[in-house]
């Protein structure tokens, strides 16, 4: 369950920059396009937001786990994304692509010029595709990025918004078509329906057996097929989705742990704490302290 518009309005202004770090594709500082909630398998790509900040400080977010893809390109080195299997620096020599439902951290406290695109993609990477994708930009991609930066750095009439949107599509089509990016065959619709079901109903009780019935598969076949599609088990996917929502609420509200546990779909605070620490390596209290460090409570 997302924070309501009224609750957002009551948040301190200094904390709004946290909102795009977790479950929302909108940072409050970029050019916004299509929201989450459309059916990405019915279109080729959904552009949620494109943005550019000439000096982006405080890029230090823990346990980011988003329901959308992210593209990052920094014009100067200094920031990095951190996965369990390694640290990946950003800079002008590489474009970083992070698929949806990947747990990672960001690191960087010095101001850097940062370009980003948040989007949804109906395709799924091959199981052996290294993540994040690190792509050395060719001349075409550099040209598109710098053209978008120029457009994003000035006032934004409707004609300019259309140009940014179409440049975003062009950039992503080129990047996602690069030969170093390997894809699965078309994902079965019954499994995509399960993913959408979990995304929409994570706050309610969800059981793997029920998801297998929704997919019209035996439980064993469903578990194997789901792991091939998403790279993780159905139970862990449910837990990660709930933890993502909890992380968003921990970072952006002052709500009690019991309220956050209930909003994120956990039956009680104790179970919430155990699952959150198992997924992220931190307790909810430790996460909140770090996420809100230096921000008004």
N, C-alpha and C positions, 0 to 999 in steps of 0.2 A: 504494500500500500504506500503510495507516494505521499509526500507532504502536501496538504491542501494549499490553495492559493492564499487563503486567509492566514494560515500558519507561516507561509513564506513571507507574507507582508510584515509579520511581526518579528522576523529574524533580524539581528543587527546587520547593518549594511556591510560591515567589514567581513562578514561570513558568507556573503553571497558568492564569492569567488570559489568556495568549496563545492558549490552545487553541481558543477559539471565534472567533478572528479570521479564520481561513482556511477549512479544509475541514470543520470540525465545527460542527454547529448548536448544540452544547451548550457554554456558556461556563463552566459550573461555578458560576454565580451566579444563574441563573434557574430557573424551574419547568419541568422537562423532561417532554416528552410522547413523540411518535412519533419513532423514529430515521430516519435516511436508510436507503434500501434498499427501502422499500415501493415499489410501482408507482404513482406519482402519477396516471397517466392512468386508473387504475381507480377512483379516488375523486375527489371534487371538490377538496378541500384537505387537506394534511397539516400539522398544527401540530407543530413540533418543540420550540420553547421560547418561553415568554413570561417577561419579566423586568423588574424595576424596581430601580434603585439610586438612592437620594437624593443620593449624591455619587459620581459616576463620574469619576475622574481618569484621566490617561494614556490618552487615546483617540487615540493616534497610531500607526496601523498603515499600513504601506506595501504596495501591490500586493495588495489583497484581491480574491479571485476565487473565489466560493463556488458550490457546486452546489445552492444553495437561495436563496429570496428572503429579503429583510430589510426589516422595517418599523422606522423610528426616529421617536421623538417626544421632544423635549427640553422640559422645563418652563421652561428659561431658555436664552437664546442664548449662544453661545460656542464650540460645536463645529461642524464642517462635514465634508461629504464632498466629495472632490476627484476629478473625472474629467478626462480629457484635454481636454475641451471647456469646462471651467469649474469653479468652486467653488460649492457649494450649502450655505448655512448651515442649521443646525437651530435650532429654537426653538418656542415655543408657538403660533405662527401657521401652522405647516405640518407635515404628515406627509410623511416621505420614504419612498418605496418603491423598492427596488433589486431588479430581477429577477435570476435566477440567471445565472451566467457573464458577469458584468460586471466589468471591471477598474476598481478605484477605490482611493483612499486615504482614511483618516480623519485628521482633524486636530483637536487640542484637548488642552491640557495642564492646564487648570484644571478643578476638580471641578464637574460639572453633574448635575442630576437627569435620568436617562435611562430611558426606557421603550422596550422593543423586543419584536418578535415575529420568530422565525425560522420559515419555513414553505416548503412546496413547493406549486406550482400547476401543473396540467396544461395550462393555456392558455398561448398565446404572444402577446406584444404585436405589434401591427402594425408593419411596418418603419419607418413614419414617426412612431411614438410617441416623444416626447422622453423621455430617460432621464437621471437618475432621475425618477420621477413625484413631483411636488410638489403635494400636495393640501391645500387650505385646509380645516381640519376644521369640519364643521357641528356643531350642538348634539348630535345623536345620537352622532357619533363621539367628541366630547369626553366625553360622559357615559359611554360604554363604556370609554374609556381611563382615566378617573378611577376608575371602579368597579373595573377591574382593578388599578390602582395600590393601592387600598385593600386588595384581597384579597391582593396580592403582598407587602404591607408587614407582614403578620401571620402567625402560625403557619398551617401548611398541612395541615389534615386532608383526607381524601379527598373529602369533599363540597365543600370549597373548591377543590380541584384541578379538579373537574368544572365548577364555575362559571367558573374562569379559562379552561378549555378552550372552553366554549361561548361565553363573551364574546369570545374570540379569533376563533372562527368567525364570530360575528355582525359583529364589527368588519371583518374581511376581506371578508365578503360585501358589506357596504355600500360599502367603499372600492373594491373591484374592479368593482362595478357602477356607479360614478360615470360620467357621460357623457363626462368628459374623458379617460377611459382607453379606448384603442382596441385592439381585439383582432383577431388573424387568425382565419380560419375554422379548424375543427377540424384539428389537425395529423395528417398521415398516420401510421398506426401503424408503417409500415416505417421512417420517419425517426426516430420515437421509439425504435425498437429500436436504431438506429444510435447515437443519443445514449447510451442505456443501455450499449451495448457498450463505447463509449469510456470511460465513467465507471467501468466495472468492470474493464477490461483495459488501462488506460493504461500499465501497467508492462511490457506485452508489445509486440512489434513490431506496428504498425498501419499499413496502407497504404490510401490513398484508393481504389484500385482494388478492394481487398477489401471496403471498406465499401459501395461501389457494388453489388457482387455481393450483399452481405447485404441491401441495400435492393431487390434485383431491378430495378435501373435501369442504363442506360448511364452511363458515368462522367461525361459532359458534363451529362446531365439531372440526375444525382445532385448534382453540384457546384452547379448553379443552384438546385435545390429546397432543398438544405441551407442555402445562404446566405439564401434567403427565410425559412426557418424560424428560423435561429439568428442571422442578421445578420452572419455571418462565414463564411469558407471552412472546409471540413472540416479541411484541414491546420492552419489557425490554431486551430481548436477543439481539436484534439489537443494542439497545443503549449501552449495556455492551460491545459488540464486538467492536463498534466504539470507546468507551472510552478506551478500552484496547490498541488499536492502537495509540490513542492520547497520552496515558500515556507513551508508549514506545518512541514516538517521542519527547515528552516534556523532558524525562530523558536523551535522547541520542543525541539530536540536539539543535542548537540554533535558529531554525526556528521561524519566526513570527507566532503569534497565527492564523492569517488568513490562512497561508499556512497549518498549522497543521489541522485546521478545515476542509479545503478542502480535504486534504489527507485522513482524517479519515471518510469522508462522511457526514460532517455537512454542511448545506447550508450557514451558516454565523457564524462569531465568537461569536456573542451574544447568539445564540441558542446553540452553542457548549459549551459556559461557563455555561449556565443554566443546560444542560443535564449532563455535567461533574460533577458539584457540586451536582446534585441530586443523581447521582450514587455513588460518592466517598466521599461526605461530604466536599470536598475542591474545591476551584476555580482552574483553570488550572495554574494560576500564583503562587498560594500557593503551589500547587503540585510540580511545577518546582523548586521553591526555595528550598524545602526540599529535592527533589530527587537529585539535583545537588550541595547540600551544601558541600563546601570544595573541589569541583572539578573545574577545569579550564573551563571557558566559551568561 
